Amino acid sequence: MTTAAAHSPFTIGHRGVTRVAGPLLLVAGMEGVGYGELVEIDSGGGPIREGQVLELDGSLAVVQVFGGTVGIGRHETSVLTRGRAAATGVGADYFGRVLDGAGRPRDGGPDPVPDTYRHVNGLPLNPITRAHPDQFIETGVSSIDGLTTLVRGQKLPIFSGAGLPANSLAARIAAQARVPGDDTEVVVIFAAMGVTRREAEFFRAEFLTGGAAARSVLLLNLADDPTIERLLTPRVALTMAEYLAFEQHRHVLVVMTDMTAYCEALREISAAREEMPGRRGYPGYMYTDLASLYERAGRVRGGTGSLTQLMILTMPDDDITHPIPDLTGYITEGQIVLARDLDRQGIDPPIDVLPSLSRLMNAGIGAGKTRDDHRGLADQLYACYARGREVRRLMSIVGESGLPADDRRYLEFAEAFEGSYLDQGPRRRSLTDTLELGWQLLAPFPAAALKRVTAEQLARYHHHDAPMPAADV
């Protein structure tokens, strides 16, 4: 992590290390040291390591060591303080670069030249200056654009199970995202936490090939990197994004994966500090900690930039009530849920639209933003698909021959909806294509059966008895 050179050159050394626990040091005699202050650890041999003051109690301080505590002894170690807070460089020179979780080059290139430095914990936005997110972001994915619309300044998590293609979906959204009617490209800051080297190479290939590199920054915290660095990674990414969004007035999309790895690191540090555990061993302050990250998304009144967040989290045992997705759902504005049964059917992307939602969708769609039929069409597709799923469960009991003709129509709709609307493969669809496909799927239904759309919309878009689109192959 890079720090500003303009900080005080005076160094104060402390040799009161009383305990080493995991990535933490307990240091006595730390009078005059501030919370969050950056320190250097000299173990008497080897390179100087960086750390940060995590907790203060009088003259006692808990210091988290970014490089790990291997080789550090109690008596020969000095903690050096310079009165400076943890900061990272920000600016356009970071585009196209691969960094580690602390913002240092990982691609073998020279150190980027920052425009300036910013504190990694960011500056809180005055709630009065926040602008309500109300502008549609087109991702090219029908199940998101049509039914779970992403809006500029929103924070929207992707709930995934182990082995489901959440990372490839996030990479796809990041590569395809655009703001209709605005020629400004969406800048992508991608922060990967606790990933394997194979996953790291996948992200390198996705973001640093073609034209994507010119507007992307990739931060990689590998599984074998220090745990404490995992807590720093999203903060460095968001600090870079805040500068670009709120000071350079750009559209910034921050993708963070995997928040489960982040929370596991939080639990590990909490255990090393011998804190009282909460649900399933996670610290009681996990909600506050996650909120300190997620709430850095948004827009500012009078500014043209925005900071939008997509965070991926793997639900342990596919349990959506697990503390991590549970708390994330309280803080964020909806969720995109990936389904294992859809993935087994080969549906790409395997988004289950029924438990998915975007709480800011209504603010970003409609006449003058997307299209006047967007909300009604989405509601009608939801209703028909939900009915089709119910009929499918009924069919497993009575058999298809026992279904009335009306139920068979909903069953056919569910099959076609999954095979053509949800399963679009790697192709990018415009919003117009997505909406037109939705109306094609509703063509077999008589107008009287479509209660969620207006008579005017039916007259304009509904073509009864037109053939239902075949499943994509």
N, C-alpha and C positions, 0 to 999 in steps of 0.2 A: 504494500500500500504506500502510495506516495504522499508525502506531507509537505506543506508549504515551507519554503526556505526562509521565509520572513519571520518565523517564530523566534522566540528568545534563544540566544546562543548559550545562555548560562545553564550549566548542568549541575544537578544535585544528586549525589549518590546515597543510596540506602542499602545497608547490609543486614537488614533484620529479617531475612527469610526464615520463618519459623516452621513452615510446613509446605510440602509439595503434594498435591492431590490431583491426579489426572492432568488436565491442561491448566491447572490453577496454582498460584502461589499465594500463601498468606504471608504478608510482609508487615512488620512492626516498624514504628518510628516514621510513619509517612505523614508528618504534619505538613500542612500547607498544600497538600495534593488535592486536586479536584476530581469529582466523579466524571468518568468518561475520558480522563486524561490519558494521552499516549505516553508509554514509558519504553525504555530499552532495558533488556536483561543481559548482563555480562556474566556468564557462568565461569569465567576464569580461563577459558580455553574454547576455541571455536568461534564461529561467527556471533555477532551481536543479534539477539532476537527482539522482535517487537512485541509489545503487549498493551493491554488497556485496563484501566482501573474499573473494575466491575462493581465493587461495593466498598463502602467506607464506614468504619465504626470507630470514631475517635481517631487515633493514630494508626489503627489497624486497617489494612487495605487488602482486598482480594483482587489479584491481578490475573487476567486471562492471557496466556502466552500464545501468540498466533502460530508460532512454529513448533508447538509441542514442548514438553518439559523433559524429554529424554536427555540424560547427561547433566542435568542441573542438580547441584548439591546445595544443602542448606547454608553451609558456612562460607563457601568460596564465591557465592553468587552476589552480585550487586545489581540493584534496581536503580536505573538512572532516569531522572525526571527532568523535563525541560519546560513544563508548563504549557504544553500544546495538546490540542484535542485531535482525535483521529479524523483525518481528512483524506480526500481523494481528488486527483486531478480530473477535470471535466473539459469537454470541448470536442470539436469536430475531428481533431487529429486521432481520436480513438476509433473512428469508423474503420471497419475492415480488419480490426485487430482481435486477436484471441488473448484474453487475460486470465489470470488465476482469480480465485475468489476474493483476493484482497486488492485487485486492480493492477497487478503487476504483469508485464508481458509474459505470455506463455508460448508465443509463436516464434521465439528466437529473434525477433526484430528489436530495434532500438526502443528506448523509452519514448512513449508519445509525448508531444509537447502540449501541455494543457493550456487552455485559455485562462483558467484560474483554478483555485482549490475551494472545495466546499466540505463542510462537516458531514460525515457519513450518516448522522442521525437526522439530517435535514432540518428545515425550518418549518414549524407548523403554520398552516394556512389559517388566516382569520376566517371563521365561518361566514362572515358577512361578505367577504370578497369572493367566495365560491360561486361559480355559475352552475346552474342545474344542467346536467348532461342531457342534450336533446338533439344530437346530430348522429345519424346512422353511419355505421362503419360496415362496408360491404366486405365480407370474408370470402365470398365465392362458394360457400358451403350452404346448400339449401336448407338443411335442418336448423342452421343457425340464423341465416338471413331471413328465412321465412317465418320461423316459429320461435326462435330464442334470440332475438335481435340484439347485437352488440352495439353500444352507443359510446361515442367519444366521452372519455372521462369516467367510464364505468369500471368497476372491479368485478370480474366474472370468473369464478373458478371452474375447472374441469375436474369432476369426480371420476376417478378411474379405478379399475381393479388391477392387480398385478398381472403383467403380461399383455394388457390391452394397449392399443396403439395411441395412447394419449400424446406421447412425444411427437409422433409423426403428424398428428392432427394439429398440435400447437405450431410446429414448424411450417405446416401448410398454411395456417391462418396468418402467421407472421409474414410469409412470402407473398400472400395474395391480398392482404388487407389494403383497402383504399377508402378514401372519403369521397363519395360521389359529388361531382360538381366542384371539387377542389383539386387543383393540379399538384399541390404539395404532396410529396411522397411521405409515407408513414415510416418514421424511423423506428427500428427494432432494437431493443436492449434485451438480450437473452441471458438469463442467469440460471445455470444448471448447478444443482447442489447434490453432492454425494453420488455422482454418476460414474459408471464404469468407463474404462478406456474405449470400449466398443461404442458406447453411447456418445462419448465425447467426439469420436471420429465421425459419427453420423451427423452431429450438430455442426461440426466444421464443414462437412460436405454440403449441408443444406443451406448454411448461411453465408459461406464465403466463396460460393461459385456464382458465375454470371454477374448480373447487376446487383444482387442482394448485398454484396460486401460493401458497396458504397454507402449504404444506409444502415449497417448493422454493427453492433458491438456484442461480442460473445465472451461471457465470463464463465469459466469452467472450474468448479470445485470438485475434484475427483474423490472417489470413495476412499482412497488411501491418503488424502490430504488431511492436515490437522482438523479435528472436529471443530475447534473454535473458529476456524476460518469460514466454516459453513454458516455461522451466525452473521458473519460480516458480509457475505456474498450478496444477499438481496439488498442490503443497505447501500453498498457501493453502487449496485445497478440502479437503484431508485434515485440516488444522489445525481448520477450522470443524467438520468431521465428528467429530473426536476429542472436541471439547468437548461436542457434543450427545450423543454416544454414551456417553462414559465419565464425564462430569460431570453431564449432564442426564438420562442413562439412557433415551435414545430409540433406536429402531431407525433406523439411517441407512444409506442406499444411496448410494454414491459411484460415479458413472459418469464415466469419463475417456475422451475421444476427441480426437484419434487419437494413440495412443502412438507411432506411426511418426513423426508430426510432432515429437513430443517428442524422439525419438532422433536425428532429423535435426538438430535444434537443438543437441543434445549433441555431435554430430559437428562441427558448424560451430564451436562454441566451442572444442572440442579442437583443431581445425585452426588457429584463431586463436592458441592458446597454443603452437603448434608441438610438440604432443605426439606421441609415437610411435603411429601408428595400429595398430589391431588388425584383425580380420576386416572386409573390405569398407570399410575406412576408419573404422569406429566405434572409439571409445576403448576400451582394454582394461578400463577400470573400468565399462563400461556395465552389466554384470551387477550389480555392487554398487550402482550408482546406481538401477537399476530395483528392486532388492530393498529399498532404503531407502524406496521408495514403497509397493510391494505389501505389505510386512510390517507396514504400519500398520493393516491390517484385523484384525478379531478380536473376541473377547469377553473380559471380565474377570470372574474369580470373585467372586461376591457382588454383582455388578451386573446390572441387567436390560437394559441397553442393548447395542447391537452395532453394529459398523461392517463392512458388506459392500461389496466392490468388484466392479464390472463394468468392465473396461477393453477398449476396442476398439482393434485395431491392423490396419492394412491391410498385407497381405503383398505386398511388391514382386514383380511377375510371378507372383502366386498361389503363391509358393514358401514352403511351410511350414517348410523348412529354413533360411530366411534368418535371420541372427543375431537379429533382433528377436523374431519368434515363437519361435525356438529357445530363447533365454534366458528369455523370458517363460514358456514351458512348464515350464522347470526350477523356477521360483520359485513359480508359482501351483498351484492344485489342480484342474487339468483344463483343458478348453477347449471352446467352442462354435464349430463350423466352418461357415461359410456356403459353399455350393457354387454355382458359376457355372452348371452344367448344370441344376440345379434351378430357379435363377432364370430361365433361358431358357424353362423349361416353364411359367412363371407361378406357381410354388409360393411361397406367402407364409405364413410366412417360409421362405427357402430353406436350412434347417438340415440339413446332412448328418449324420445321427445316428451313422453308423458310425465316423468318426474322432473324434466328439465324446465327451467323458466328463466326469464329475464325481467326483473322488476322494473327496469327502466325502458322496456320495449315501447310502451305507449307514448313515451316522451320523444322517441326518435323515429316514429313511423306515421303514416297518414298522408293526407293531401299536402303537397308542397314539400314533403320530406322523402317519402318513398312513393306510395300510391294510395288512393283513397280506399281501395278494397283490401288493403294489407291486413288490418286488424280482423275484419269480419272473415276473410278467407282463412287466416290462421286459426281462428276459433272453430270454424267449420271443419277444417282438416283434423284438428284435435278431437272434436266430437265424433267424427266418423271413424277415426282410427281407434279411439277408446272403445266405441261400440264393436268394432271389428275384433279387437282383442278379447272382449267379453264373449263374443260369439265363438271365437276359437277355443276358449276354455269350455264352453258349453258343448261344442262339437266333440271334444274328447270324451264326453259322457254319453251323448245321444247319437253320435255319428253324423256325418254330413247329410245323409239321406233324411234324417229326422228334423232338419232345419227348414223353416218356411222360406219362401223365395226372398222376402225382405232381408232376413238374416244372412242368406247366402250372398246377397249384394254387398253387405258390409264386410263379409269375410273376403270376398274378392277384392274389395277396396283395400283392406289391410295388407293383402299379399302384394297388390300392385304398388301401394304406398311404400312398403319396405323395399320392393325390388327396383323401383325407379326413382322415387323421391329421396329416400334415405341413402340408398346405395348408388352413389354417383361416381365412385372410384376417384381417380386422380384429377378428373376434369374440373375446370372452374366454371361455375354457372353465374351469370349475371342475375341481379334481382328480378329483372323482367322475365328471364327464362324460368326462374323459380316460381314466380307467381303464375305464369301461364301453365306450367306443369301442374300446379295445384288445381287450377280450374279444369284441366283435362282429366285429372283423376276424379273430379266430382261430376263429370259429364253423364255417367250412367244413372245418377239420381234425379228424380223429378224435382222440379222447383219447389213443390210443396214440402219436400223432405229436408230442404236446406233452410233451416230457421236462423242461422247465425249471420247471414248476409242480407243486405237490403234488397228490395224489389228492383231498385235502379241498378245495383251491381249485378243482379241476376240477368236483367235485360241486356246489360252491356257485355258481360263476360261468360255467362253460362250457356253452353251449347249442349243441350240434352240429347242423349243417344249417340253422341260422338264416341268413337272407339276409345277405350281406356288405354293409356300408354303401356306398352309392354315393358317388362323388367329389363333393366340394362344388363348386357352380357359382358 
